[in-house]
Amino acid sequence: MPALLTNFCIQSTHMEQPIDHNELDASLRRCGSNWNASQAHGLLCSRLTVIGVESASMWVAQVLAGTDPDNPAQSECEAMLVSLCSLTWRHLVEGQSEFNLLLPDEEDSAEFRVAAMGYWCEGFLHGLVTEKHSEKLKKRLAAEPLADIIKDMLEITRVTVGDDATDDDDESAFTELVEYLRVAVQLAYEELVEFRAPSEDSLPDDTDTLH
């Protein structure tokens, strides 16, 4: 199963569908996961950054740990997670502007969106601290620019919506933080390339198909 799932993530990169934050969040709740959508995506990004796409199975298993495999909702949720993994991996590998954090839409409240951003950072940091690292990788994470990124993410987990701020102020600050995180993750992915297997950063040919 692990190899099959990883292979699916690689070969399905031309078939993935964009995942909506609130839809995945609801799906995770239906199947009884302890993770929310933002946390799960933050965790995924850190796993892909440090390990690569071979971490796909481990990530899905962690997010769905403790859920009932006989629950039809789990199959639906797993399919969404695999699609999210495929899409996120492709965007990180390509290093283009398409990469984005999985967060609520603008229609949701500022409080909900800011909380989701904090959860996203929690997920990313969790993926870093719970993985067994080599001494070389530990030193890299403790040096700039990664050390600063980690410190900033810790601060962002504590961000709240100010009582005296206007809606425009909140939106501007939120947009700046999301853009910072988006760029920071791409930078971290590039910084840690030597710790991933060379094949992890190779996209499949257009002729690759899933059998």
N, C-alpha and C positions, 0 to 999 in steps of 0.2 A: 504493500500500500504506500509507504513513504516514497519509494522511487517512482511509482505510478503517478502520484499526485504532483511531484516535482516535474516529471515529464509533461504532465498535462499543463502545468503553468507555463512551461517553455513553449510548447507546441500550440497553445491556444491564444497566443498573443495577438492574432489577427481576428479573434472571435470574441474578445472580451467586451462586456457591456459596462458602461459607466454605472457606478453604484451610488445610490442616494443615501446620505447619512441617516436620515430618519427611517427609511425603509429597512436598512440593515440593523439599526438600533432596535426597531420593533421585532425584527426576525430573531435577533439574539435574545430578546426577552421571552419570546414565544417558546424557544427551545430550552430556556432555563440557563443560559450562559451567565457567568458572573462578570463578563466584560461588556462594556458599552462600545458603540461603533467607533468613537474617537480614540478610546484607549486601545482598541484592537488594531486600528490603523497605525497608531504611533508605535505599538509593539512590532508590527509588521515592518515598518520602515527601519527600525533599529536592527531587526534580524537580517533584513536584506542588506543593510549597510555593512554589518560585521561578518556575516556568514555567506550571504548570497541566496540565490533562489533555491538552493538545496534545503534551506530552512523552512520551505513552504509547509511541508507536512507537520513539522514540529509546531509551527505557528498555529495551524488550523486545529491541531490536537489540543494545544494549550487553551485556545479560545473556547473550544467546545468541551473542555474537560468537565466531567460530572453531569453532562446532559444525557438524555435517554436516546440511544441510537435507534430505537424503534419509534421515536416520535417523528411523524412526517415533517414537522417543522424543522427538524435538524437537517434533513436532506436539502431543504430549500435554503437554509442558512449556509450550509457548507458550500453549495453552488455559488452563492453570493460571495463568500470569502475567497474561494478559488479565483473567481473573476476579478475581485479586488486585488488579489495578489498578482495576477498576471498583468493587470493594467499598471499597477504601481511599479512593478519590476521593470516593465518596458520603459516607462517614463524616466526612471532613475538611470537605466542603462543608456538611454538616448541623450540624457543630460539636457533636455530641452525645457522650454517654459511650460509644457503641459503638466508637469508634476505639480500636484496640489495636495494639501492636507484634506482628509475627509472630515468635514465640519458641517454644521447645520447651514441651511440657506438663509439668505438675508431676511426672509419673511419671519423667521423665528426671533424671539426676544433677544436683546443684547445680553441679558444675564445668562440665558441658555447657551448662547454662542461662546461667550467668554469662558463659561464653565467647561464647555466641550473642548476648547483650546487647551485649558489646563489639563483635562483628562488625556488629551492627545500627548502632551509633554510627559505626563506620568507614564503612559504606555511606552513611549520611546525610551525614557530613562530606565524603566523596569527591564526592558530588553537588554540594556547595557549592563546593569548591575547583577542580573541573575545568570548571565552566561559566564561560563568559565573561560577566562582569557589567559593568553600567554603573557609572560613578563614583558615581551616586546610590545604587545598590544596595550597592556596597562600603561606603559610609559607613553605611548602615542596618545592615549586618551587623556593622560594627565598633562600633556603639553598643548601649547597653542597650535591651531585655533580651536581644537576640540574641547579643551578644558573650559574655554570661555563659553562655548556653545552649551555645554552641560550646565555650567553655572547659570547662564541666562535662562535655560529651560526650567531650572529649579525655581527661579524667580517668577517665571510666567505661571507656574502652577499655583502661585499665591495671588495672582491678579484678580481683582474684582471690579465691578462697575462702580464708578464714583457717584456719590449722591448728588454732588454739585455739578457734575459734568453734563453738557448738553448732548443731545442725540448725535449731533455732528461730531462733537469731540470724541464720543465713545466709538463711533464708526471709524473715524480717522485713526484713532489709536489701535483699534482692533485690526484694521487693514494693514497697518505698519508692522504689527507683531506677526501676523500671519505671513506676510511677505518675508520678514526676517527668518521665520522658521522654515519657510519653503526653500529659501536660498541656503540656509544653514544645513539642512538635511542633504541637499545636493553637494555641498562642500564636504560634508562628512563622508558621503559616499565616495567621492573622489579621493579624499585623504586616506581612506582605508582600503583602496583597491588592492594593495599588495597582500592583504590578509585574506582575500577571497581567491578561490580557484580561478585561473585564467578563463575557463569556459563560462564562468558565472556572468561575465560581462559581454557575452556574445549573443546577439539576437539570432533567432532561427531565420533561414531563408524563407522567402515568400512562398516557396513551393512546399514547405513543410506542412503536413497535415496530421490530424489526430486520428488514430485508428483505434 
